[in-house]
Amino acid sequence: MKKNTRQFIIILCVLTVFCIASISFSAEEDSVLGKVYNVIGTPFQYVQKGFTAVGTSVRKAFSVMTEYGEIKDRIEELEQENDRLQNMENQFDKLKDENETLRALLELKGYFEDYEMVAANVIAQDVSDWFNEFTIDKGASDGIKNGDVVITADGLVGVVYNCNDNSCKVRSIIDEQYILYGRVSRSNELVRLRGTTNENYTARLKLDRIADTTELYIGDTIVTAESGGVYPTGLVLGVVVDIIVDENSGQRYAYVEPAVDFTKVSRLFVLVTEEEGK
């Protein structure tokens, strides 16, 4: 096709489109031009509608993508805010626990006037015996010696039995080698307790000497009794959770849930006499 011919065709197409547009704007619907437009212009209307629909779909697609990006950014902001609030809540709970511990410590200091309370942290646990033993980060250089009593704000933990200069081991009252005397807080009646082997991962004390005349009920609190001056009296040991009668002998024995949660012990106090601490 010659160059002049191509130019002619292009000019003709442009004029045709221009004429149709002029007709659409100027012709009345009932006029001859209007009828001509209805015949010639209708196909162009469908083409125009098609382009319009495509354009609308494209705009909607871009709008959806933009909104999705904004929603995604907002979700990330909310997740970060949630993490921040969770951290604040954890810090608040930690401060609340520390505050409660300090309050209990102040009360204990008033109760143990004859002792210096040396704060210590658990740095190791004897996992083979399931929390029966602890190693703490204080020792002889802090005035601690073997036989010193170890407590938390909740109650009696155990005694120091292997003391070094800067650390020592603590045997907890749930160890099966541990035997001590206590009293029923309600009636002041004397009972004997021993640690039990932690089968099924239960940390309990066993009351194995209960006099026939002793009134004992589930829910009774057991506290320390005078025991050769080893333990201060009145330290909470735990609460009776089960009472059993031996079918053969008729003897009673009971189980006590320790007041101290030995799975969570991390900070405790060693009771040191003032003379020892100097």
Residue frames relative to the residue before (quaternion, step in Angstrom):
aa qw qx qy qz dx dy dz
M 1.0000 0.0000 0.0000 0.0000 0.00 0.00 0.00
K 0.4481 -0.7071 0.4853 0.2524 3.52 -0.91 1.01
K 0.6461 -0.5471 0.3781 0.3744 3.50 -1.24 0.55
N 0.6497 0.5222 -0.3237 0.4477 3.60 0.95 -0.84
T 0.6361 0.5358 -0.3252 0.4500 3.56 1.04 -0.81
R 0.6536 0.5111 -0.3175 0.4591 3.62 0.92 -0.90
Q 0.6457 0.5192 -0.3213 0.4585 3.57 0.95 -0.84
F 0.6387 0.5389 -0.3192 0.4471 3.55 1.05 -0.84
I 0.6614 0.5086 -0.3036 0.4601 3.56 0.94 -0.92
I 0.6477 0.5175 -0.3219 0.4572 3.58 0.95 -0.83
I 0.6604 0.5006 -0.3054 0.4691 3.57 0.94 -0.91
L 0.6399 0.5333 -0.3201 0.4513 3.57 1.02 -0.81
C 0.6532 0.5094 -0.3153 0.4631 3.61 0.97 -0.85
V 0.6496 0.5170 -0.3200 0.4565 3.55 0.95 -0.85
L 0.6618 0.5006 -0.3042 0.4679 3.59 0.96 -0.89
T 0.6282 0.5442 -0.3362 0.4429 3.56 1.02 -0.81
V 0.6643 0.4940 -0.2991 0.4746 3.56 0.89 -0.96
F 0.6463 0.5268 -0.3183 0.4511 3.57 1.00 -0.85
C 0.6558 0.5127 -0.3116 0.4583 3.53 0.98 -0.89
I 0.6512 0.5118 -0.3259 0.4557 3.57 0.91 -0.87
A 0.6462 0.5152 -0.3198 0.4633 3.57 0.96 -0.85
S 0.6456 0.5172 -0.3216 0.4608 3.58 1.02 -0.85
I 0.6409 0.5257 -0.3270 0.4537 3.52 0.99 -0.86
S 0.6712 0.5229 -0.3092 0.4248 3.57 0.90 -0.93
F 0.7164 0.4412 -0.2588 0.4744 3.57 1.05 -0.65
S 0.7815 0.3771 -0.1803 0.4631 3.59 1.03 -0.75
A 0.6693 0.5276 -0.3183 0.4152 3.55 1.06 -0.61
E 0.3942 -0.6784 0.5639 0.2576 3.51 -1.13 0.75
E 0.6456 -0.5735 0.3405 0.3719 3.50 -1.14 0.65
D 0.7339 0.4197 -0.2363 0.4789 3.62 1.05 -0.76
S 0.5488 0.6279 -0.4005 0.3797 3.60 1.22 -0.17
V 0.6794 -0.4675 0.3718 0.4261 3.52 -1.38 0.20
L 0.6536 0.5108 -0.3157 0.4606 3.58 0.96 -0.89
G 0.6287 0.5376 -0.3386 0.4484 3.56 1.06 -0.75
K 0.6637 0.4948 -0.3131 0.4654 3.55 0.99 -0.87
V 0.6198 0.5296 -0.3416 0.4677 3.57 1.04 -0.77
Y 0.6515 0.5220 -0.3149 0.4515 3.57 0.96 -0.81
N 0.6351 0.5367 -0.3361 0.4423 3.54 1.02 -0.83
V 0.6730 0.4844 -0.2932 0.4758 3.57 1.08 -0.77
I 0.7618 0.3849 -0.2052 0.4790 3.55 0.77 -1.07
G 0.7356 0.4827 -0.2478 0.4056 3.59 0.90 -0.95
T 0.5268 0.6650 -0.4153 0.3283 3.58 1.14 -0.50
P 0.6617 0.4877 -0.3418 0.4555 3.67 0.80 -0.80
F 0.6454 0.5161 -0.3299 0.4563 3.55 1.02 -0.77
Q 0.5888 0.5737 -0.3675 0.4348 3.60 1.14 -0.61
Y 0.6645 0.5008 -0.3061 0.4625 3.56 0.97 -0.90
V 0.6284 0.5242 -0.3318 0.4693 3.54 1.07 -0.77
Q 0.6570 0.5140 -0.3013 0.4619 3.53 0.99 -0.91
K 0.6505 0.5097 -0.3152 0.4667 3.56 0.97 -0.85
G 0.6253 0.5427 -0.3373 0.4479 3.56 1.05 -0.75
F 0.6671 0.4864 -0.2973 0.4795 3.56 0.91 -0.91
T 0.6369 0.5311 -0.3270 0.4531 3.57 1.04 -0.81
A 0.6565 0.5128 -0.3094 0.4585 3.56 0.96 -0.91
V 0.6431 0.5165 -0.3196 0.4664 3.56 0.99 -0.87
G 0.6590 0.5131 -0.3048 0.4577 3.55 0.94 -0.88
T 0.6457 0.5162 -0.3187 0.4638 3.55 1.01 -0.84
S 0.6523 0.5162 -0.3145 0.4572 3.58 0.97 -0.87
V 0.6436 0.5203 -0.3209 0.4605 3.55 1.00 -0.85
R 0.6509 0.5119 -0.3152 0.4636 3.58 0.96 -0.89
K 0.6550 0.5078 -0.3159 0.4618 3.57 0.97 -0.86
A 0.6364 0.5337 -0.3301 0.4485 3.57 1.00 -0.85
F 0.6644 0.4868 -0.3020 0.4800 3.57 0.93 -0.89
S 0.6341 0.5347 -0.3294 0.4511 3.58 1.06 -0.78
V 0.6499 0.5125 -0.3070 0.4698 3.58 1.00 -0.89
M 0.6509 0.5146 -0.3150 0.4607 3.58 0.95 -0.88
T 0.6477 0.5127 -0.3162 0.4665 3.56 1.01 -0.83
E 0.6669 0.4953 -0.2998 0.4692 3.56 0.93 -0.94
Y 0.6299 0.5349 -0.3339 0.4535 3.61 1.02 -0.79
G 0.6503 0.5146 -0.3115 0.4640 3.55 0.99 -0.84
E 0.6536 0.5045 -0.3083 0.4725 3.57 1.01 -0.83
I 0.6521 0.5079 -0.3134 0.4674 3.59 0.98 -0.86
K 0.6408 0.5272 -0.3222 0.4557 3.58 0.98 -0.86
D 0.6512 0.5060 -0.3099 0.4731 3.57 0.97 -0.88
R 0.6555 0.5156 -0.3114 0.4555 3.56 1.00 -0.83
I 0.6268 0.5336 -0.3304 0.4618 3.57 1.04 -0.81
E 0.6487 0.5100 -0.3141 0.4696 3.58 0.97 -0.87
E 0.6356 0.5194 -0.3283 0.4674 3.60 1.00 -0.79
L 0.6686 0.4974 -0.2993 0.4647 3.58 0.96 -0.89
E 0.6290 0.5266 -0.3345 0.4637 3.59 1.05 -0.74
Q 0.6515 0.5017 -0.3119 0.4761 3.57 0.97 -0.84
E 0.6481 0.5098 -0.3153 0.4698 3.57 1.01 -0.82
N 0.6366 0.5263 -0.3231 0.4620 3.57 1.03 -0.79
D 0.6394 0.5142 -0.3203 0.4734 3.59 1.01 -0.82
R 0.6488 0.5194 -0.3164 0.4574 3.57 0.98 -0.85
L 0.6709 0.4855 -0.2956 0.4763 3.57 0.94 -0.88
Q 0.6274 0.5320 -0.3391 0.4565 3.59 1.06 -0.73
N 0.6426 0.5134 -0.3163 0.4727 3.56 1.03 -0.82
M 0.6409 0.5165 -0.3211 0.4684 3.56 1.01 -0.82
E 0.6479 0.5137 -0.3204 0.4623 3.58 1.00 -0.82
N 0.6445 0.5152 -0.3198 0.4658 3.58 1.01 -0.83
Q 0.6513 0.5053 -0.3110 0.4731 3.57 0.99 -0.84
F 0.6313 0.5310 -0.3258 0.4619 3.56 1.04 -0.81
D 0.6607 0.4994 -0.3087 0.4677 3.58 0.92 -0.91
K 0.6438 0.5180 -0.3245 0.4603 3.57 1.01 -0.80
L 0.6662 0.4881 -0.3007 0.4770 3.57 0.94 -0.88
K 0.6209 0.5407 -0.3366 0.4570 3.57 1.07 -0.75
D 0.6592 0.4983 -0.3066 0.4724 3.58 0.95 -0.88
E 0.6560 0.5073 -0.3143 0.4621 3.57 0.96 -0.88
N 0.6399 0.5261 -0.3246 0.4564 3.57 1.02 -0.79
E 0.6535 0.5036 -0.3114 0.4716 3.57 0.98 -0.85
T 0.6323 0.5298 -0.3263 0.4615 3.57 1.06 -0.80
L 0.6643 0.5028 -0.3041 0.4619 3.56 0.96 -0.87
R 0.6250 0.5246 -0.3393 0.4680 3.58 1.03 -0.73
A 0.6640 0.4899 -0.3021 0.4774 3.55 0.94 -0.91
L 0.6257 0.5482 -0.3346 0.4429 3.56 1.06 -0.76
L 0.6348 0.5239 -0.3320 0.4608 3.58 0.99 -0.80
E 0.6465 0.5052 -0.3189 0.4745 3.56 1.02 -0.79
L 0.6534 0.5183 -0.3132 0.4542 3.57 0.99 -0.84
K 0.6270 0.5443 -0.3430 0.4393 3.56 0.99 -0.80
G 0.6514 0.5005 -0.3166 0.4743 3.54 1.06 -0.68
Y 0.6665 0.5046 -0.2953 0.4625 3.56 1.13 -0.66
F 0.7668 0.3014 -0.1600 0.5437 3.58 1.02 -0.84
E 0.0028 -0.8504 0.5252 -0.0308 3.53 0.61 1.14
D 0.6874 0.4890 -0.2840 0.4558 3.59 1.11 -0.58
Y 0.6982 0.4345 -0.2606 0.5058 3.58 1.30 0.02
E 0.3144 -0.6540 0.6367 0.2607 3.48 -1.37 0.34
M 0.2687 -0.7730 0.5559 0.1461 3.56 -0.83 0.97
V 0.1319 -0.7976 0.5874 0.0367 3.55 -0.47 1.23
A 0.3067 -0.7639 0.5430 0.1659 3.57 -0.58 1.19
A 0.0143 0.7980 -0.6007 0.0452 3.56 -0.99 0.84
N 0.3107 -0.7323 0.5780 0.1818 3.53 -1.30 0.45
V 0.4561 -0.6511 0.5304 0.2945 3.55 -1.11 0.71
I 0.1062 -0.8200 0.5617 0.0304 3.58 -0.73 1.08
A 0.7923 0.0481 -0.0494 0.6062 3.60 1.25 -0.16
Q 0.1460 -0.7713 0.6141 0.0812 3.53 -1.23 0.61
D 0.4161 -0.6783 0.5441 0.2659 3.53 -1.10 0.70
V 0.2084 -0.8376 0.4930 0.1093 3.56 0.14 1.31
S 0.5753 0.5976 -0.3924 0.3975 3.60 1.12 -0.49
D 0.7461 0.3384 -0.1973 0.5384 3.58 1.13 -0.60
W 0.4300 -0.7512 0.4234 0.2675 3.56 1.31 0.39
F 0.7972 -0.3579 0.1497 0.4624 3.52 0.37 1.35
N 0.3795 0.7187 -0.5053 0.2901 3.59 1.12 0.41
E 0.7939 0.1799 -0.0879 0.5742 3.56 1.15 -0.58
F 0.1381 -0.7723 0.6170 0.0621 3.52 -1.22 0.68
T 0.2005 -0.7074 0.6503 0.1910 3.52 -1.31 0.34
I 0.1387 -0.8033 0.5766 0.0540 3.58 -0.82 1.00
D 0.5479 -0.6742 0.4173 0.2666 3.54 -1.25 0.56
K 0.6352 0.4551 -0.3600 0.5097 3.61 1.14 0.54
G 0.0389 -0.8293 0.5572 -0.0157 3.55 -1.13 0.67
A 0.8402 -0.1860 0.1394 0.4900 3.54 -1.22 -0.62
S 0.6248 0.5495 -0.3462 0.4334 3.60 1.04 -0.68
D 0.6814 0.4414 -0.2745 0.5153 3.59 1.26 -0.31
G 0.6265 -0.5658 0.3255 0.4260 3.57 1.29 0.22
I 0.5170 0.6491 -0.4155 0.3724 3.59 1.26 0.05
K 0.0231 -0.7876 0.6156 0.0141 3.56 -1.13 0.68
N 0.6816 -0.4675 0.3610 0.4320 3.56 -1.29 0.24
G 0.7580 0.3537 -0.2809 0.4706 3.54 -0.99 0.90
D 0.5065 0.6377 -0.4399 0.3785 3.59 1.20 -0.16
V 0.4589 -0.7004 0.4886 0.2452 3.53 -1.07 0.83
V 0.1908 -0.7758 0.5964 0.0781 3.55 -1.06 0.87
I 0.0093 -0.8140 0.5784 -0.0533 3.55 -0.83 1.03
T 0.1998 -0.6779 0.6650 0.2414 3.50 -1.45 -0.09
A 0.7077 -0.4211 0.3278 0.4631 3.56 -1.27 -0.08
D 0.6560 0.5319 -0.3089 0.4374 3.60 1.21 -0.47
G 0.7556 -0.3246 0.2322 0.5193 3.59 1.05 -0.63
L 0.7682 -0.3673 0.2765 0.4456 3.54 -1.33 -0.37
V 0.2521 -0.7626 0.5829 0.1229 3.55 -0.99 0.96
G 0.6909 -0.4106 0.3153 0.5046 3.59 0.76 -1.03
V 0.4880 -0.6347 0.4938 0.3395 3.58 -1.17 -0.64
V 0.5285 -0.5949 0.5036 0.3363 3.52 -1.29 0.52
Y 0.0161 -0.8309 0.5561 0.0107 3.61 -0.86 0.86
N 0.7838 0.1700 -0.1217 0.5848 3.62 1.15 -0.18
C 0.0189 0.8602 -0.5036 0.0781 3.53 0.16 1.33
N 0.1100 -0.7577 0.6414 0.0484 3.55 -0.99 0.96
D 0.7472 -0.4027 0.2633 0.4585 3.57 -1.26 -0.01
N 0.8401 0.1828 -0.0501 0.5082 3.56 0.77 -1.03
S 0.7753 0.1621 -0.1352 0.5952 3.58 1.24 0.14
C 0.0249 -0.7907 0.6103 0.0419 3.54 -1.27 0.22
K 0.4408 -0.6766 0.5254 0.2682 3.52 -1.30 0.39
V 0.1955 -0.7604 0.6122 0.0935 3.50 -1.19 0.69
R 0.2148 -0.7450 0.6162 0.1385 3.57 -0.91 0.92
S 0.3243 -0.7788 0.5081 0.1736 3.56 -0.64 1.12
I 0.6342 -0.5731 0.3797 0.3538 3.56 -1.23 0.53
I 0.6251 0.5363 -0.3619 0.4367 3.64 1.17 -0.24
D 0.4689 0.6596 -0.4568 0.3695 3.60 1.27 -0.03
E 0.5287 -0.6762 0.4136 0.3037 3.59 -0.92 0.89
Q 0.6092 0.5399 -0.3591 0.4566 3.60 1.23 -0.24
Y 0.6041 0.6055 -0.3312 0.3985 3.54 1.28 -0.36
I 0.0419 0.7750 -0.6281 0.0552 3.59 -0.83 1.03
L 0.1426 0.7825 -0.5970 0.1046 3.58 -0.89 0.87
Y 0.4259 -0.6841 0.5336 0.2567 3.52 -1.30 0.36
G 0.0497 -0.7935 0.6065 0.0074 3.47 -1.15 0.74
R 0.3169 -0.7271 0.5691 0.2170 3.51 -1.31 -0.03
V 0.4779 -0.6136 0.5371 0.3267 3.51 -1.22 0.58
S 0.4478 -0.7316 0.4407 0.2646 3.55 -0.50 1.18
R 0.6576 0.5423 -0.3108 0.4206 3.57 0.99 -0.81
S 0.8242 0.2259 -0.0747 0.5139 3.57 0.91 -0.97
N 0.3776 -0.7486 0.4546 0.3005 3.59 1.33 -0.24
E 0.4014 0.7120 -0.4851 0.3108 3.61 1.17 0.42
L 0.4716 -0.7077 0.4677 0.2408 3.55 -1.03 0.91
V 0.0151 0.7757 -0.6298 0.0375 3.56 -1.06 0.89
R 0.3255 -0.7248 0.5646 0.2237 3.57 -1.25 0.36
L 0.1314 -0.7909 0.5959 0.0470 3.55 -1.04 0.86
R 0.0313 -0.7687 0.6373 0.0441 3.51 -1.25 0.52
G 0.5485 -0.5960 0.4656 0.3566 3.54 -1.23 0.48
T 0.2702 -0.7592 0.5696 0.1615 3.57 -1.19 0.47
T 0.5653 -0.5691 0.4708 0.3673 3.53 -1.20 0.58
N 0.3968 -0.7688 0.4581 0.2039 3.53 -0.78 1.04
E 0.0516 0.7693 -0.6271 0.1112 3.52 0.43 1.24
N 0.8194 0.1661 -0.1643 0.5234 3.57 -1.06 0.80
Y 0.5024 -0.6961 0.4047 0.3152 3.58 1.22 0.51
T 0.4416 0.6447 -0.5010 0.3720 3.56 0.86 0.97
A 0.2030 -0.7741 0.5909 0.1018 3.57 -0.84 0.99
R 0.2265 0.7817 -0.5454 0.2005 3.56 -0.23 1.28
L 0.3536 -0.6783 0.5957 0.2449 3.51 -1.35 0.30
K 0.2704 -0.7664 0.5626 0.1517 3.54 -1.11 0.72
L 0.2606 -0.7235 0.6220 0.1476 3.54 -0.90 1.01
D 0.0021 -0.8629 0.5043 -0.0336 3.58 -0.20 1.22
R 0.7304 0.2975 -0.2448 0.5640 3.61 1.22 0.08
I 0.1295 0.7837 -0.5848 0.1642 3.51 -0.14 1.37
A 0.3862 -0.7340 0.5094 0.2294 3.57 -0.58 1.10
D 0.6183 -0.5690 0.3954 0.3710 3.54 -1.17 0.65
T 0.7055 0.4715 -0.2634 0.4589 3.57 1.08 -0.70
T 0.5388 0.6459 -0.3983 0.3658 3.58 1.27 -0.25
E 0.2647 -0.7414 0.5974 0.1532 3.56 -0.86 0.99
L 0.0611 0.8030 -0.5839 0.1022 3.54 -0.59 1.16
Y 0.0438 -0.8072 0.5882 -0.0227 3.54 -0.86 0.99
I 0.5668 -0.5507 0.4782 0.3831 3.52 -1.24 0.47
G 0.7284 0.3661 -0.3018 0.4943 3.56 -0.83 1.03
D 0.4992 0.6444 -0.4331 0.3846 3.60 1.26 -0.19
T 0.3399 -0.7231 0.5671 0.1998 3.55 -1.06 0.83
I 0.1948 -0.7695 0.6007 0.0955 3.56 -0.98 0.95
V 0.0836 -0.7940 0.6022 0.0074 3.56 -0.90 1.02
T 0.6398 -0.5332 0.3852 0.3975 3.56 -1.27 0.31
A 0.2498 -0.7384 0.6088 0.1472 3.52 -1.22 0.68
E 0.6647 -0.4451 0.3792 0.4650 3.58 -1.29 0.09
S 0.0685 0.8083 -0.5775 0.0917 3.57 -0.69 1.05
G 0.7735 -0.3501 0.1870 0.4941 3.54 0.44 1.21
G 0.6423 -0.5547 0.3251 0.4172 3.56 1.13 0.51
V 0.4438 0.7025 -0.4573 0.3170 3.60 1.25 0.14
Y 0.8090 0.1913 -0.0749 0.5507 3.58 0.84 -0.98
P 0.4732 -0.6024 0.5459 0.3393 3.54 -1.11 0.59
T 0.4746 -0.6750 0.4777 0.3016 3.59 -0.97 0.73
G 0.7799 0.3853 -0.2645 0.4164 3.52 -1.24 0.56
L 0.4440 0.6640 -0.4852 0.3559 3.62 1.21 0.15
V 0.4489 -0.7008 0.4808 0.2759 3.58 -0.82 0.93
L 0.2191 -0.7713 0.5876 0.1085 3.55 -0.94 0.98
G 0.7103 -0.4034 0.2724 0.5084 3.56 0.92 -0.83
V 0.5007 -0.6349 0.5099 0.2935 3.53 -1.36 -0.26
V 0.4907 -0.6528 0.4952 0.2965 3.57 -1.03 0.84
V 0.0814 -0.8236 0.5611 0.0121 3.57 -0.75 1.08
D 0.8042 0.0822 -0.0484 0.5867 3.61 1.21 -0.26
I 0.0895 -0.7743 0.6256 0.0331 3.58 -1.02 0.86
I 0.0610 -0.8185 0.5705 -0.0303 3.57 -0.71 1.12
V 0.2157 -0.7536 0.6088 0.1221 3.58 -1.09 0.77
D 0.3973 -0.7179 0.5226 0.2317 3.57 -0.74 1.08
E 0.4547 -0.7220 0.4543 0.2560 3.59 -0.69 1.09
N 0.7004 0.4776 -0.2766 0.4525 3.59 1.02 -0.74
S 0.8013 0.3002 -0.1467 0.4962 3.56 0.74 -1.06
G 0.3921 -0.7261 0.4737 0.3078 3.56 1.18 -0.50
Q 0.4770 0.6720 -0.4358 0.3620 3.56 1.31 0.07
R 0.3543 -0.7273 0.5511 0.2044 3.52 -1.14 0.71
Y 0.0617 0.7445 -0.6643 -0.0251 3.49 -1.27 0.49
A 0.1902 -0.8000 0.5658 0.0604 3.52 -1.17 0.53
Y 0.3140 -0.7238 0.5782 0.2078 3.53 -1.31 0.30
V 0.2030 -0.7814 0.5864 0.0652 3.50 -1.03 0.96
E 0.3223 -0.7155 0.5898 0.1905 3.55 -0.93 0.97
P 0.4237 -0.7251 0.4692 0.2729 3.64 -0.55 1.09
A 0.5237 -0.6317 0.4737 0.3199 3.54 -1.12 0.68
V 0.6846 0.4405 -0.2667 0.5160 3.58 1.15 -0.65
D 0.3246 -0.7143 0.5855 0.2042 3.56 -0.98 0.88
F 0.2428 -0.8320 0.4839 0.1206 3.57 -0.09 1.30
T 0.5843 0.5611 -0.3853 0.4420 3.60 1.22 -0.12
K 0.7671 0.3504 -0.1774 0.5072 3.59 1.23 -0.36
V 0.3850 0.7324 -0.4904 0.2736 3.59 1.23 0.17
S 0.0749 0.8033 -0.5865 0.0716 3.57 -0.74 1.05
R 0.7819 0.1349 -0.0727 0.6042 3.58 1.11 -0.66
L 0.0659 0.8069 -0.5790 0.0966 3.56 -0.81 1.01
F 0.3682 -0.7226 0.5487 0.2030 3.56 -1.33 0.05
V 0.2565 -0.7402 0.6055 0.1402 3.51 -1.06 0.88
L 0.3095 -0.7488 0.5586 0.1775 3.57 -0.83 1.01
V 0.0041 -0.7986 0.5983 -0.0654 3.56 -0.47 1.27
T 0.4350 -0.6820 0.5070 0.2977 3.60 -0.85 0.89
E 0.6377 -0.5646 0.3628 0.3781 3.55 -1.11 0.65
E 0.6305 0.5252 -0.3455 0.4553 3.60 1.02 -0.69
E 0.6615 0.5097 -0.3112 0.4536 3.59 1.01 -0.81
G 0.6943 0.5046 -0.2831 0.4280 3.54 0.98 -0.80
K 0.5953 0.5919 -0.3750 0.3932 3.60 1.14 -0.30
